[in-house]
Amino acid sequence: MTERSSDKLTEEIKASIRDNLNSIRKALEGTDVTLMAATKTVPVEWINFAIRECGLNAIGENRVQELLAKYDELDLSRASLHFIGTLQPNKVKYLVGRVALIHSLDSLRLAEEISRRSVAKGLITDTLCEVNIGEEEAKGGIPEGEVRDFLTAVSSLPGIRVRGLMVIGPHCPNIDDYRPFFARTKALFDALSAEGRFGDDPILSMGMSDNYALAAAYGSTLVRPGTAVFGARQYPAKG
């Protein structure tokens, strides 16, 4: 992958993005997995190149402010826009009607605000329940043992629909260490899907740049690589 040294879309960067996407698709061959590229800190020009020239049809932003800054310039006629980061209830108003799927539903308060804002606009907002599968105190998400009750509570709210689960497992130095977390998430997803909790086309959002192929092998239906597509992230220098 090409290291990002500037926002300029050079021929080298174009080739890198194209090659990276081809490699990911090859690794996912034989699966029915949606490739959604995480685009945190990625320039709009790069994203639109991936959409227009490389067939990328789903992108995900982590931060509301960055999503809004990019929104009007993104080619969303060819790609769906997802929100995949931590979401505060006071930012929901900026996303309802703009995004196809919110991956990070992690509290009843957030669900209630999504419901309220969606009803006000006459919309139904699709979401995924974020599961804290590693039981990490520093991460959001619903504890594994509380997911069923949480989904029952959310199901009574108008204007919001939970389509499946999303998980960000603990960071593991060895890729095989992800296996138990993926297996547990898939077992939970299968059980809830069998109960009809997610409708006819349930979504399991699991797997990022370092483990998307393994996640797909464990039954993920949507993977979220970012640096594996666009190269190392660059953050603005702090003054």
Number of C-alpha atoms within 10 A of each C-alpha: 15 17 13 15 9 9 14 11 14 11 9 10 19 18 13 19 23 19 15 19 22 14 14 17 16 11 14 19 11 8 14 12 22 18 20 22 27 27 25 21 19 22 16 19 16 19 22 19 17 21 20 15 11 16 14 20 19 20 24 25 23 19 17 18 12 14 23 14 11 14 14 10 12 18 18 16 9 14 18 17 23 24 23 25 17 18 21 15 14 10 15 19 14 14 21 21 15 17 18 18 22 28 28 26 27 23 18 15 13 18 25 18 19 30 22 18 21 21 17 10 11 11 15 17 24 20 25 24 27 26 26 25 22 18 15 12 8 7 15 19 24 22 17 16 12 10 20 15 10 17 18 11 13 19 15 10 16 17 22 23 24 23 23 25 27 30 24 20 22 15 11 11 9 9 11 10 12 18 16 14 19 24 15 15 25 19 14 18 22 16 13 18 19 11 10 11 19 19 14 9 8 19 23 25 27 26 25 22 16 17 19 23 21 20 25 23 15 20 21 26 20 22 25 24 24 22 21 22 24 29 17 16 14 14 9 6 5 4 3
